[in-house]
Amino acid sequence: MTQKEYNRAIELWADDLYSFAMYCCNDKERCNDAMQEAFTALWEKHEEIDFNRCKGFLLMVIQRKIIDSIRHDKYNQPIDDEIINASTSPHNELDLSDSIQSAMRQLTEQQRIILTLHDIEGYDYKEIAQMQGMNYSQVQVTAFRARSRLKKIL
């Protein structure tokens, strides 16, 4: 990948990648960190990555950065905050989009990412399977279980 292609990738996909990051975690600081990490990693490997495959690479880096950040926060969070967060209910939300976002946060990271990639970003299951390092049927099952869980929550 050349420098022009790298700059073109930023122009083409920065907004989509940011919205993907926001759907994954709904935290602006975490999203900004993940975006910066992704584009830094892309530049470090720009000679190895083909332009046509760099969006998948960027999505994977963002996903992993967000998961690492969430795990780090989860293990460093005081117990009192965990109890307070567990007691909040999505039924207290007045706005439908807030209820959906709250329900999405209750899914596992893998379920949230697969639903976001498929239903919002428009990737098919084969592409998601390649990005996630899963097989096709695992992606389908995870998406089905995520939708079933969302129905119960909502």
C-alpha positions, 0 to 999 in steps of 0.5 A: 500500500502506498502513502496515497492509498493510505490517505485514501483509506482514511478518507473513505473509511474513517467515518464508517470505522468510527460508527462501528467503534461507537456501536461496539462500545458507545464511549468516545474516548475508547473509540478515538483510541481504537481509531488511532491505534488502527490507523497507526497499525495500518501504517506500520504494516502498509507494505504488507497489506493490500489496499483492498483488504485494509478495511477488514484489517482496520475493523479487526484492529478496532475490535481488538483494541475495544475488547482489550480496553473493556477487559482492562476496565472490567478487571480494574473496576471497583465492586461498588460500580459493578453493582450499580451498573448491574442494577440499571434497567433498559426499561427506564430509558424513554427513547427507543434508540437508548433502549436498543443501545442499552440492550446491545451493551448487554450482549457479549462483545462477539455478538455485538460485533457480529450484529454490527458488522452484518446488520449495520455495516452490511457485511455478509457472514463469509466476510465476517467469518474471515475478519473474526477468524471464525467459520461461517456457521459459527457466525450465523449461530452467534448472530441468531443467538444475539438477535434472540437475546435482544428480543428477550431484553427488549 
